[in-house]
Amino acid sequence: MSTTSSSLTHGGPTAAPDGRRALVCAGGGAAGNAWELGLIAGLGDAGVDLTEADLIIGTSAGSTVAAQITSGTRAADLYAAILAETPPPPAGGGVPGRGLAPRSSGPNYMEWSDGIIASAADAADMRRRMGAAALDMAAADDSRQTRWRDIVASRLPSPHWPEQPVLISAVDARTGEPVVFDRHSGIDLVDAVAASTSAMTPYPIGENRYINGGYRRSENADLAAGYGRVVVLSPFGGRTRMPLEWGMDLATQVEELRAGGSRVETVFPDAGAGEVFDANALDPATRLPAARGGYAQGQALAERFAEFWRRG
């Protein structure tokens, strides 16, 4: 596992913008979804409830997490559901409902997207190129997108936006412009999550088409600007495939938040989650070890986390 060592990092000014708390759930495929739910459940069972955040930000597979933990279903029950899942057949492409469109097998998706990233001049150019390439690959009809919506809906305990503030990121495939959805956006929660988790196939909402929210920025932690305490769950350990000068990486986002007065904690998977956070993260078979590793990590971090997360 490259750079996915356990991380609970402190830093930034002690004077925070305000007393509000934000939770950032980044993308990470099947493994990332399961690790984040396991971690949140482990912390919760040890007395640290991240679901009480004043704002929850979800990106790609993390958008599924954001919708799940704000649905009224306890994190412990979401974790138990992963433990009860039937082991999947060998991976043959796609992670339904976990962060990538069904046609996006790991190596093919990585090769496809790496080529686009390498050809781009900057982040804005990359988003435009990524959207254009996805539109070129889109099927003539929306049957694939309809199936994708059904798959995403089956993963969410509730199809309704919560009253609790939730932000879900995506990118407009036609313009390359970043988009952030919330309950005031006039679209269904299921559509917002389906858009954020889409990759090679753009997801339609009305006349618009959207691709994965991770192309806005890797974790989208910058959306928590103004919140006094920010917790970032990053399944890929803050790594980025984008050139560092583009400022898409987590370290740059954390620096920005701390410069604005936020206290920031970042959490990365430790070795207990197994070797699941590279191309294997798209394989549903990674979910069980990732969830168990996340739960154990949450239990281990709870004492150190308690003071930081406590209200007031």
Secondary structure, 3 states (H helix, E strand, C coil): CCCCCCEECCCCCCCCCCCCEEEEECCCHHHHHHHHHHHHHHHHHCCCCHHHCCEEEECCHHHHHHHHHCCCCCHHHHHHHHHCCCCCCCCCCCECCCCECCCCCHHHHHHHHHHHHHHCCCHHHHHHHHHHHHHHHCCCCCHHHHHHHHHHHHHCCCCCCCCCCEEEEEEECCCCCEEEECCCCCCCHHHHHHHHCCCCCCEEECCEEEECHHHCCCCCHHHHCCCCEEEEECCCCCCCCCCHHHCCCHHHHHHHHHHCCCEEEEEECCHHHCCCCCHHHHCHHHHHHHHHHHHHHHHHHHHHHHHHHCCC
